Amino acid sequence: MQTVLEKPALAPKGRRVPLWWWLAALLAVAIAAYSLRYVVLGERAYVPELAASFRARSALVATHTLFGPVALVLGLFNLLPAIRPPTRRRVHRNLGRVYLAATIMLGTAGLALSVHAAGGLVSRLGFFVLALITVGSACTGYWSIRHGNIGRHREWMTRSYACIFGAVTLRLWLPLLIVAHRGEFLPAYRWVAWLAWVPNLAFAEWTIRRARTRRIAPMVEQGSPA
């Protein structure tokens, strides 16, 4: 029997694709294409400040930038209410499996790359924690659905995608931080190692808790004495 938290949400009536999704999709596709240039162009795509480190770990960089775009795009599709179970159960499952595999590959490469990140301990720790949470939350989401807990599955996959979307927010924050540090890359990189994903995860947690409250409130009202 499903609990209140496990009850699957129905797709909203009327406009099935919310406006926020289109904006997120535009950014995700753009950054996915941008990231794939590392796979296509190899060393020619490396930025000067990171070229030496990337050149020494080109296989890890290729893995990270190949599977990252896959997770970034597919994860967004599975967040779309219209494609969630039960309306598109098979599509949701298949995309979810590919997303999970891509996330594990992305995160594993990210863990290996993080210990060599430019900017010293601050940036290395930021990217290391990001990789751990990305893989851990995706695997927890998979474990939850395997045990029939739809609500927890959705919550953990939301957290996972908030981390994945750090690929987008990193590239939004970094130019602003470089300007704020008068053109210096390394100080900006230390900040972006955390700003790329911590606000995303905080926002995801807020939406999760708000959704819990909305699901519980009607049940509380129904159970209240007249």
HELIX and SHEET records of a PDB file:
HELIX    1   1 LEU A   19  LEU A   41  1                                  23    
HELIX    2   2 GLY A   42  ALA A   45  5                                   4    
HELIX    3   3 ALA A   51  ALA A   56  1                                   6    
HELIX    4   4 SER A   58  LEU A   79  1                                  22    
HELIX    5   5 PRO A   81  ILE A   83  5                                   3    
HELIX    6   6 ARG A   89  SER A  114  1                                  26    
HELIX    7   7 LEU A  121  ARG A  146  1                                  26    
HELIX    8   8 ILE A  150  ILE A  164  1                                  15    
HELIX    9   9 GLY A  166  ALA A  180  1                                  15    
HELIX   10  10 PHE A  185  LEU A  195  1                                  11    
HELIX   11  11 VAL A  198  GLY A  223  1                                  26    
END                                                                             
